[in-house]
Amino acid sequence: MLASVRQTLALRLEIRHQRNNTEARVRVQGDGQIDGHGTRCGWVNQVDALYCAYHDTEWGVPVLDSRALWELSVLESFQAGLAWITILRKREAFRVAFGGFDPHQVSAFTEADVTRLLGDAGIVRSRAKIEAAVASARVWCAMEARGESFSALVWDVVDGRPIQNAWRSFRDAPVATPASERLSGRLKEKGWKFFGPVIAYAFMQAAGLVNDHEVGCPRHAPVRAIGEAL
């Protein structure tokens, strides 16, 4: 199964560029609408431009690139116990602190780097989470050295195709599923920490393994179309 998923993903890596190359830019409106075509998902703070832009251009769009998936796994791990908007506002500071989210750089971090990051007010200063990010980078690099695809490992939990849901309200969506439990278990076996089934499901939503946009949201249909093209 992993081999077939790897082949499918390799053939369609360009999908991850949809958000920049083939999707129209969306305009953030204070009334919660996207270019006047309907209302965003209910979990979005409609007056927060950063949150709206994230919802409108990133959330739910399938991410197939192994490095980008590792980056998202790190951010989701840092989210544990916090609100996602907190991480989103700190994302660029995280990017600088973690070497542009290059797992090769992060895998070489030493205790001195951990100490440096603990003094960085721009990120979440948790020793345990910082050390977990470094550990996951080392696992990611070890997988790459063995010719293993992190993307294939992740996408295998949904057989290489996004799950298409049709929630009327974001409150109808689960906080964890059997697929997120499988993903959590697989990554924990590899060495990931702060990645329980609930965090794993949030990761799946963000990375487009599931389409949890509300059916009334203007992003539901475009994200579905991208997923069905995989």
C-alpha positions in Angstrom: 0.0 0.0 0.0 2.8 2.5 0.9 4.4 1.9 -2.4 1.3 2.7 -4.4 0.5 5.7 -2.3 4.1 6.9 -2.8 3.7 6.6 -6.6 0.4 8.5 -6.6 1.8 11.3 -4.5 5.0 11.6 -6.5 2.9 12.0 -9.7 0.9 14.8 -8.2 3.2 16.8 -6.1 2.2 19.9 -8.1 -1.2 19.8 -6.3 0.4 21.4 -3.2 1.1 24.5 -5.3 -2.6 25.0 -6.1 -2.9 27.6 -3.3 -0.4 29.8 -5.0 -0.5 29.0 -8.7 -4.1 28.1 -9.7 -6.4 29.4 -7.1 -7.7 32.9 -7.2 -6.6 35.2 -4.4 -9.4 35.8 -2.0 -10.4 39.1 -0.3 -10.9 39.2 3.4 -14.2 40.9 4.3 -15.4 42.0 7.8 -18.8 40.3 7.3 -17.2 36.9 7.1 -17.8 36.5 3.3 -15.2 35.5 0.7 -15.5 37.9 -2.2 -19.2 38.1 -1.5 -19.8 34.4 -2.3 -20.7 33.1 1.1 -19.7 32.9 4.7 -16.5 31.2 6.0 -16.5 28.3 8.4 -17.9 29.2 11.8 -14.6 28.6 13.7 -12.9 31.5 11.9 -12.6 34.9 13.7 -14.1 36.9 10.8 -12.5 40.1 11.7 -9.0 38.7 12.1 -7.3 39.1 8.7 -4.5 36.6 9.4 -7.0 33.9 10.4 -9.3 34.6 7.4 -6.3 34.4 5.0 -5.2 31.1 6.5 -8.7 29.7 6.2 -9.1 31.0 2.7 -5.8 29.9 1.2 -4.3 27.1 3.3 -6.7 25.2 5.6 -7.8 21.9 4.0 -5.7 22.2 0.9 -3.9 18.9 0.4 -0.2 19.1 1.4 1.9 16.4 -0.3 5.4 17.6 0.2 7.2 15.7 3.0 9.1 18.7 4.3 6.0 20.9 4.4 4.2 18.1 6.2 7.0 17.9 8.8 6.7 21.7 9.3 3.0 21.4 9.9 3.5 18.5 12.3 5.9 20.6 14.3 3.5 23.5 14.5 0.6 21.3 15.4 2.8 19.7 18.2 3.5 23.2 19.6 -0.2 23.9 19.5 -0.9 21.2 22.1 -2.7 23.0 25.0 -2.9 26.2 23.0 -5.1 27.9 20.5 -4.1 27.5 16.8 -4.3 31.3 16.3 -1.5 31.6 18.8 0.7 29.4 16.7 -0.4 31.1 13.5 0.7 34.5 14.8 4.1 33.1 15.8 4.6 31.0 12.6 7.1 33.3 11.0 9.1 33.6 14.2 9.1 29.8 14.3 10.3 29.7 10.7 13.3 31.9 11.6 14.0 30.0 14.8 13.9 26.6 13.2 16.1 27.3 10.2 13.3 27.9 7.7 11.8 24.6 8.8 14.6 22.7 7.2 14.6 19.3 9.0 18.3 18.8 8.0 19.2 22.0 9.9 17.0 21.3 12.8 18.3 17.7 13.1 21.8 19.2 13.8 20.5 21.4 16.7 22.5 21.0 19.9 21.8 21.9 23.5 23.1 25.4 22.8 20.4 25.8 20.1 17.7 24.6 22.5 18.9 27.1 25.1 18.8 29.8 22.3 15.2 28.9 21.4 14.2 29.0 25.1 15.2 32.6 25.1 13.2 33.4 21.9 10.1 35.3 22.9 8.7 35.0 19.4 8.0 31.3 19.8 6.4 29.0 22.3 9.2 28.5 24.8 8.7 24.9 25.9 11.8 22.8 26.3 9.9 19.6 25.9 8.3 20.8 22.6 11.5 22.2 21.3 13.3 18.9 22.0 10.4 17.0 20.4 10.8 19.1 17.2 14.5 18.4 17.1 13.9 14.7 17.7 11.3 14.5 14.9 13.6 16.3 12.5 16.2 13.5 13.2 13.6 10.8 12.6 12.5 12.6 9.3 16.1 12.7 8.1 16.7 9.1 9.0 13.6 8.1 7.0 14.8 10.1 4.0 18.2 8.4 4.2 16.5 5.0 4.1 14.5 6.1 1.1 11.2 6.3 3.0 8.7 9.0 2.3 7.2 10.9 5.2 4.4 12.0 2.9 3.5 8.4 2.0 3.5 7.4 5.6 1.1 10.2 6.5 -1.2 9.8 3.5 -1.4 6.1 3.8 -3.9 6.5 6.7 -6.5 7.8 4.2 -5.3 5.5 1.3 -3.8 8.5 -0.5 -7.1 10.4 -1.0 -8.7 13.1 1.2 -11.8 12.2 3.2 -14.6 14.4 1.9 -17.0 15.4 4.7 -20.1 17.5 4.5 -20.6 19.2 7.9 -23.2 21.9 8.1 -21.4 23.2 11.2 -17.8 22.9 12.3 -19.2 21.7 15.6 -20.4 18.5 13.9 -16.9 17.5 13.0 -15.2 15.0 15.3 -12.1 15.9 17.4 -10.5 12.5 16.6 -11.2 9.6 14.3 -9.8 6.0 13.8 -7.6 7.5 11.0 -6.2 10.1 13.4 -5.6 7.4 16.0 -3.6 5.4 13.4 -1.6 8.5 12.4 -0.9 9.4 16.0 0.2 5.8 16.7 2.5 5.6 13.6 4.2 8.9 14.4 4.6 8.1 18.1 6.3 4.8 17.1 8.7 6.8 14.9 9.5 9.2 17.8 7.0 12.1 17.5 5.7 13.6 20.8 2.8 15.9 21.5 1.0 14.2 18.7 -2.1 12.5 20.2 -5.2 11.6 18.2 -6.7 15.1 18.7 -3.6 16.9 17.5 -3.3 14.4 14.7 -6.9 15.2 13.5 -6.2 18.9 13.6 -3.1 18.1 11.5 -5.2 16.1 9.1 -7.7 19.0 8.7 -5.0 21.5 8.1 -3.0 19.3 5.7 -6.1 18.4 3.6 -6.3 14.7 4.5 -9.9 15.5 5.4 -12.0 18.3 3.9 -13.8 19.7 7.0 -14.9 23.0 5.5 -18.6 23.5 6.2 -20.7 22.7 3.2 -21.9 26.3 3.1 -18.4 27.7 3.1 -17.2 28.9 -0.4 -14.0 26.9 0.2 -15.7 23.5 0.5 -16.2 22.9 -3.2 -12.7 24.1 -4.4 -10.9 22.1 -1.7 -13.1 19.1 -2.6 -12.1 19.5 -6.3 -8.4 19.6 -5.5 -8.7 16.5 -3.3 -10.7 14.6 -6.0 -7.9 15.3 -8.5 -5.4 13.4 -6.5 
